[in-house]
Every structure is written in C-alpha cells, then in structure tokens.
Amino acid sequence: ETGVTQTPRHLVMGMTNKKSLKCEQHLGHNAMYWYKQSAKKPLELMFVYSLEERVENNSVPSRFSPECPNSSHLFLHLHTLQPEDSALYLCASSQDLYEGFYGYTFGSGTRLTVV
Amino acid sequence: GNSVTQMEGPVTLSEEAFLTINCTYTATGYPSLFWYVQYPGEGLQLLLKATKADDKGSNKGFEATYRKETTSFHLEKGSVQVSDSAVYFCALSESDAGKSTFGDGTTLTVKP
C-alpha cells in the first residue's frame, strides 16, 4: 500500500462509547499529525508526533488520546465524546517535522458522527 | 506569529473560465509555500509548492509564484474544468522554526 491509510472511513458513536481511529503510513516518514476539520471552520492541528514522540498538543480535551506505537502507525483513542466533536479527522505524515520541502501526505479521513 | 489569508469563497465559475485564488502570508522566517486541494469526501492532496522567492510551482494546469515582495502565492489556472471543483488550501511551512500553517480554504465550484 502507498500513501496514508485511515480506518474506518466513517464512524458513528454514542457519547458513552470508546472507539479508536487508526492511521498507517509506509512512506518512511518520521512525523505524523492529527487534524480536525469541522464544517465552516479552519483546519485544527490536534497532535504532532516526531519519531514516535509527541511534540505538540494543542489544548485538545483529554477525551482525545493519541498513541504512536511506531513510526508507521498513529491512533486516536476516543471516549465520552460530545456532539460538537463530530467532524472529519485527518491524519497526515511528512518526511521530517513540519516538512518544508515535500509537504504533507494526508489520508482520506475518518468522518466521525457523535450521537 | 505566522498566518495565511485566502480569499473568501465560495467561488463559482463557468467551465473554461480563468481562475485566481488569492493567498497572502505572514511569516517570521523563510517559509516554503504550498497549495493543497481537497475533493469531496477526501483528504487534502498536495497540488503544488514553491520553496524560495520567485519560484513557480505548477501542476495539472495550475500555477502559483512565490512573491516575497508582496508576501503572496496566488493560485491560477487558465481554463477550469468541472472536475476542478474542490476546496483549495494555501499553506506555509517553516521546518526550522517548527511551524506549519494552513489557510481557511476556498471552495471552488465549476459549472458546465
């Protein structure tokens, strides 16, 4: 597989559920990112990992918990979410942190609906 | 801090019309500049880039020139197609400053 793969593509969950989003890249990239894209709002950077270490956490509520077990995989664990957390969650990777030459490679996203 | 400002959408054009989407930026150093495109139901895809002043990025008929004097990176295409309908994002990265910033996106709709 090439590129960045996100699963599932769609997820509907209740406010008391626990679920996880998965992101996988086999591009040999060293940095991975979680973004939240809500309707009529700018892209929000949530978490940044470089070489499996978290380097940025942009005031994200604790009901979102990231995990990066190795340089190819990134997870976003979700629990007790709110309806306003419904959004498209995008994973991205780059050769190096904040890659300034090749840019980012994005996955297709997980469309999350909290009911 | 860094910022990217794009022209507000939505932009609606007829097929074969000329497209310009304006993008200006503020940065503390010497960023690389990017345009990404997001088709319906998909993630963002890198469309083109420029890494230094006066560079021109081009891809699929789209072009943008890195203008340091006006801090701009406007996206242009001479003749748009219905398949170009998407959301376009301007972005900058300063890897040595640890910063990457995206604009708010501009929605383009091309009608036959």
Interface residues (C-beta under 8 A of the other chain):
Chain A: V4 Q6 P42 L43 L45 L90 A92 D96 L97 Y98 E99 G100 F101 Y102 G103 Y104 T105 F106 G107 S108 G109
Chain B: P31 S32 F34 Y36 G41 E42 G43 L44 Q45 L46 K49 T51 F89 A91 S93 E94 S95 D96 A97 G98 K99 S100 F102 G103 D104 G105
